[in-house]
C-alpha cells in the first residue's frame, strides 16, 4: 500500500478506536453483510479480533472450524473458498500456513479477501495495528527508530512491519542470530544486527517476536535459555534503548524465552495490551474500507 492509503486506514482505525473508548455510537456499516472467518492455523487474538470487528460494525460473522469442516475430507482450499463464496459473503478473512494463500483465493472469489496471516509471508493487519499503536503513543511514525528482534526468518509480522514502517518513513532495524535472519535481509531496506545491545541502541520502539517453532524443521537455536541470554528482552538490554522506548509484541508471548515478565508487564512502557485493543479498531477500518468502497 502507498503512504496515503496507509494513512487513511490508520485515520479510520483511530476514529473507530476513539469512538469505542468514548462510548460514541458506531454506525453499523456492515449491517446485513456476512463475514466468514476461515482459519487454517491456530489463533486467539487475530480471529477474535476480526470477529469482534465485524460484529461491532453489524455484520453476521461466521467462524469456520477447519477441524470439523469438509477440508478434513480432502476438499482443496480453492473448492472450500468457492463454496463459501457461493453463499455470497461480503468478506472472507483467511489465515493459512502457506505463503500466498490469501492472494490465491482473492483471484478465485468475488468477495473481499483479508489476509489474516499467510505462512511466513505477510500479516498486513498486524502491521497496521502496530503502526497505529506507535502513532498514538509516539505522535508519529516518521523518523522513529524501530528495532524488530527475534525470529525474523519465519516471521510474517516482521515482513509486513518492515514494508509498512519503511513506507511511513521509520528507520527499521532487525536483530536476530544468523540462523534466524533471512539471507540478504538488508535488501528489505533495514539495518541488520546480530548483537542485541547494538541493535536496540537509542531505539524508540522495541518490537519482540516469538520463536516460530511451528515453522522450524530442526534446531535454529542451541537452547531457549541461551537464546534468552543473548536475544531475550530484559531490563538490562532495554537500558540501551531510549528511556521512553515503547515495548511491543504481537503475541502470543513466551515469557522467559524472548521477553522477561518484568519488561512485558511494565505498565508505562509496554504497549502490548494497546496493540490488542487497537487491533479490533484497525480490522473494523479494513472491513469497512474493503466492503464499502475505496478510502478517500
Ligand atoms: C502472530 C502470527 O500469528 O503471525 N500472532 C498474531 O497474529 N497476533 C505472531 C506469532 O504467532 O508469534
Boltz pocket constraint, residues with backbone or C-beta under 6 A from the ligand:
constraints:
  - pocket:
      binder: B
      contacts: [[A, 42], [A, 45], [A, 46], [A, 116], [A, 117], [A, 119], [A, 123], [A, 126], [A, 156], [A, 157], [A, 209], [A, 210], [A, 212], [A, 250], [A, 251], [A, 252]]
      max_distance: 6.0
